[in-house]
Amino acid sequence: MAISADLGRVFEVGPVFRAENSNTRRHLCEFTGLDLEMAIGEHYDEVLSVSHSMFKYIFEGLEERYSKELAAIREQYFSEPVSFTDEPCILHWPDGIAMLRAAGIGPEELGDFDDLSTSQELLLGELVKAKFGTDFFIMDRYPSAIRPFYTMPCEDDKRYSNSYDMFIRGQEICSGAQRCHDPALLRQILAEKGVDPEPLSSYISAFEHGVSPHGGAGIGLERVVFLYLGLDNVRKASMFPRDPSRCSP
Ligand code: ATP
């Protein structure tokens, strides 16, 4: 909606609450969300480029400006620095699936349009490292069926969408997409997904008078810290971790 007010690029840093009973080493009930949204000039790939450049800046800045602190942490929790490419390493969904198929994941375990399980994501991370030599990569063109209604379908094949996740060693740190800014298409997708458009009317109406194509990213700060440092649990990246069984302190 800020983009429809002609703000070209916006960001927000704030608490995110998830009422999920996820008792895993990477999920918290409250985390710090870093969200950005930008107008697209020519092509959706601009969003991937900005997201990649931002992480590259963060990773390089951490290693250059906080090497003393990183060394102290790595003495206690050993990890190799995260390797990354200068230009974004982008894997399209069908290519990622093909790599998993070649590694023995059959269609009975994973359909071409199914979401990846945690172990399949980890395996993909290993395969990408072996093939492209990077820990940090982008999986792009997720199937439309497994992304939210506001995701823009790909122009050339609507079964896929202009959406992506970013991974460190096969573990997600960021999720993003081009948003569907066409009110008629949005209503059509809502109908197809069986979602009631009524509660979303203010969101849709923000686009009625015209809005730039736009896209962005949602990043979990604790997720980035925990995976960048190779820690064994996201709770170690939070001062007061909140999970399904911990509300205080
Ligand atoms: P996952 O598949 O890992 O559960 P998600 O697909 O639910 O994540 P999004 O809703 O796309 O994640 O959220 C964007 C980002 O927010 C994620 O890439 C991750 O960095 C972070 N994030 C999401 N859920 C959590 C959580 N429960 N705890 C910590 N960080 C989270």
Residues whose N, C-alpha, C, O or C-beta is under 5 A from the ligand:
A	BS01	ATP	R18 R26 H27 L28 F31 E172 I173 C174 S175 G218 I219 G220 R223
